[in-house]
């Protein structure tokens, strides 16, 4: 019954939006009494929480399988992660737009524990440090949450855009490239590092 109500809700959200969908409409679509809804969900917002949690668990299962391949480096694991995220979202673009907007408006991103929010990225980076392909002075929690925040920002912009010329997986690949290699050329990085060590000012 829980799954039936949830599936009915997602159908309606995709058809007419989250705000315009009522609990009465959900129970009518599921062909159950209104009170049955509250046996499984305390409020409509819990459907958004369930959606977010199921997405996280789906990605977690995918990445556990990826990380079991010890011979692959961190770049490979993170590329797989971004590719999977693109697949999840591109497969249900309309629903992603509706649910992501509802998730943000409900303030749920602000209530997540930092370590939980970026857990998948943190895990991949920590494993990379053990293998030696991630710098030892990088804090996995900070780096993982930066990746997670960048992903969510890009996803929100992509989901709200009507221009689908650039597929999400292309943008996520570009995001990862910037995160892993930076934006400066190697010569400029060396110059900047030397200036910083000399205590020089300027941009």
C-alpha positions, -999 to +999 in steps of 0.1 A: +000+000+000+029+023+008+044+018-027+009+022-043+004+055-027+039+066-035+036+056-071+003+074-075+017+105-060+047+106-084+023+101-113+003+131-103+033+152-095+047+146-129+013+153-146+003+185-127+031+195-103+037+191-066+018+222-054-013+214-074-016+178-062-036+172-031-037+142-007-073+136-018-062+133-054-034+109-044-057+086-025-083+087-053-056+077-078-045+049-055-081+039-049-079+040-011-096+059+017-080+093+026-071+080+061-050+053+046-025+079+034-017+089+070-010+053+079+020+055+057+029+092+054+024+119+080+023+147+055+027+153+017+063+165+022+072+130+033+067+119-003+095+143-013+117+129+015+110+093+003+119+103-033+152+118-021+161+088+001+153+063-027+176+082-051+204+083-025+200+045-019+200+038-056+232+057-060+248+042-029+241+006-043+256+016-076+287+031-061+293+002-037+296-020-068+319+005-085+342+008-054+345-029-052+368-027-082+400-018-063+421-014-095+401+016-107+413+050-096+392+078-081+387+095-114+370+064-128+348+060-097+337+096-098+331+095-135+308+065-130+290+083-102+283+114-123+273+092-152+248+073-130+234+106-116+229+119-152+211+087-161+188+089-131+178+125-138+176+124-176+154+093-174+127+113-156+134+150-164+099+163-157+096+145-124+131+156-113+122+192-119+090+189-098+105+169-070+138+188-068+119+221-066+097+207-038+127+193-020+145+227-021+114+247-011+107+224+019+142+233+032+153+197+033+188+203+020+195+225+050+185+198+075+208+170+061+239+161+081+269+172+060+286+138+062+254+121+050+247+146+023+280+141+005+285+105+017+290+089-018+316+115-029+333+113+005+335+075+003+351+076-031+377+103-021+386+084+011+391+052-009+413+072-032+435+084-004+440+048+008+451+038-027+473+069-030+457+086-060+442+114-039+464+139-021+468+131+016+462+167+027+427+168+012+398+165+037+374+140+022+344+155+040+351+190+027+359+177-009+329+154-009+305+181+002+319+206-024+313+180-051+278+174-038+269+211-036+283+217-071+262+187-084+230+199-068+235+235-081+241+223-116+212+198-114+188+226-102+199+249-130+196+220-156+161+209-143+147+245-146+161+251-180+140+247-211+172+244-233+181+207-235+208+212-261+235+203-235+228+169-220+232+166-182+260+140-184+281+165-205+277+192-179+285+168-150+316+156-168+327+192-172+320+198-135+341+169-125+370+179-148+371+214-131+369+198-097+397+174-103+421+196-124+411+232-116+409+260-140+444+273-141+471+261-165+500+241-149+524+271-154+500+295-138+494+271-108+531+270-101+533+308-103+504+312-080+518+287-055+551+304-055+536+338-050+515+325-021+545+310-004+564+343-008+536+361+008+529+382-023+496+399-027+474+404-057+450+382-075 
